[in-house]
Amino acid sequence: MNGLVEKMKLVRVQGTLPQLNDFLDACCMDGRFDLEPATRYMSDSLGYAALNEENPYPATRDQIETMAKEAGVELHKEQRHTDPPDEEAKAYLSDLLEQIDDLCAERQGLLDQQKLCEDGIAQYSHFLNLKVNVDEILDCQHVKVRFGFLPTEGYNKLMSNYADDPYILFVECTQTKTGYWGIYLTPREKALETDGIFSMLYFEPVRVPGAAGSPAEIIEHFKENLEVVKKSVDDVNARIAALWHDHEAKVQMLYDTVRYYAAMYDLRRMAAVKGSHFFCVGWVPAPDVEEIAGKARAVKDLRVTVDGPEAAGKMTPPTKLKNPWWSRPFEFFVEMYGLPAYGETDVTGFVALTFTVLFGMMFGDVGQGIVLALFSTFMWKVKHNDLFHLMIPCGISSTIFGLVYGSFFGYEDALDPLYHAIGMAGKPVSVMDSITGILMVAVYIGVVLVLAAMVLNMYTHARHKEWGEFIFSPNGLVGVITYLCGVDLASAYMGAFTFLPQVLAAIGMVAGLVLLLFAELLAPMVEGKPWKPVGGMGNYLMQSVFELLETVLSYLSNTISFLRVGAFVIVHASMMMVVFTLAGTPNNMLVVILGNIVVICLEALLSAIQGIRLEFYEMFSRCYKGGGRKFTAFNIKKA
């Protein structure tokens, strides 16, 4: 069920500086060699220092990318290169960029004119009913004119308070649902006072482009100009496209070349140098190490050493997750919590299974599950977002649990013919008639998942031969026995299912608590380490009592927390009952559709949040530490 953290090998390479580029080209460009700063892996007394060089290629690379962006074309990223660009090539690029800049500047000027025309048409369209020439009223020596929008409330106040004012005239041109477009006129000596009045009436002035003629004539003039400008823009775009077409092949090759050498210089900085010799070190996945080492040895005069992680001393290998296709989308959650440290168990498969099941239980509806799966598939294809990818199996799980609950877009009886056809009396579970049972099942699911997390913790300790933690950890063997005995006693108290005689369960729990109390002494004894308590037995017992109390409370709280799964099953059914209550009888289908959309959005969000919470707080905390660092080998194709 759990994927594996890819095993790593430490690869060291030594040679002379003329061979450094050959080594990097052969081994470090395809995403399989995670180079690290070599000075971290060697003593300062050896006299090696980091290779610090100025990288001359990013400026040219950025210049080409700017050129392509201005031209509105897309550059391809291919793994090929020629000799580094010389001065002639740089001059060629500069000249081409200047030509494209000139064309882009010409286009921008035309686009500014186009926007001016479009804005003019939009502005003057509000004043079509004005039958006078705009230039004449704007040129009045004794009258000031303002164009703008007056809300209905302001217009009503104007009519009631200022209708008889001889110095204010408001001319309505266009009426909308929210107010009036028009102009107000006032003597220039009264302009300041009138502007204040209209400001209090929430008048919104607009700046109209200066033009001659009536608004209708001005709009027609702008439309004529707009057609001319658009043709000019198309002409410039065609000239840019033709210029790019003539130079595309050469520019693309130069781009691939400068990308290659820019990356090469960045990788060279990882090397340590002394005189004419270099030293490189990094991590390679174990399945690839033979091929990578073979390529390195094929470079003349290179010495290659391959070791296991133990040869790295205090340095730890990076983490590269290795999961099957069905659980790979859930690496998103694992990385969000923290990558597993090298050697730690990868819980991605466990998360994929448990999160999908928990989500489906909380969001169980056949129709809504199908909608969620289809929508997530569409969004993943469009956005390539891992979150949408992992919601696809969640939608399928919701559909399956919807068959258990007999719910189809909230209709609780819609699937009855299906059940009758396969010989069943009705749906397997009626949510609103089985509230107590659903809550109990949710708690028992919590028990199973908490135990599963403990078993994963034991598996990790067993892999590392940490037998003391394997046995005496609160999430180890003693913890499992104590927890199982406690669950059995609680079940017996509630009159539920039990699997142990009560006396045996009580003895097991007491014995387990005692062993957990002294776990920090017993665990080192098993592994042959010093076991005397630091600070004396009194301090140790006081600290251990509080830690034991915290452990018991965590057992209880982690288990009870799974009640939220059952609660959300009930909440989902209750929300759909509310939708159908609002829809009335017979159902208003618009209300039913809108209600389903709201429930899908809200419940999907809440179910996902609760599922993540249960994973992180109730399960991850028992079997997972994290703290790993990601395998980040450079890949020229993805750079």
CORJO-V102282 format. One record per helix or strand of 3 or more residues. SS is the DSSP state (H for helix, E for strand). FROM is the first residue (numbers start at 0). LEN is the number of residues. If there is no record, write none. Layout:
BEGIN
ss->{SS;SS}
from->{FROM;FROM}
len->{LEN;LEN}
END
This chain:
BEGIN
ss->{E;H;E;H;H;H;H;H;E;H;E;E;H;H;E;E;H;E;H;H;H;H;H;H;H;H;H;H;H;H;H;H;H;H}
from->{7;16;32;37;43;57;86;133;142;151;168;178;187;214;271;276;285;302;308;324;330;347;365;385;415;430;434;466;476;501;518;536;562;588}
len->{9;11;4;4;3;14;41;5;9;10;7;9;13;54;3;9;13;5;4;4;7;15;18;20;6;3;29;6;17;16;8;24;21;35}
END
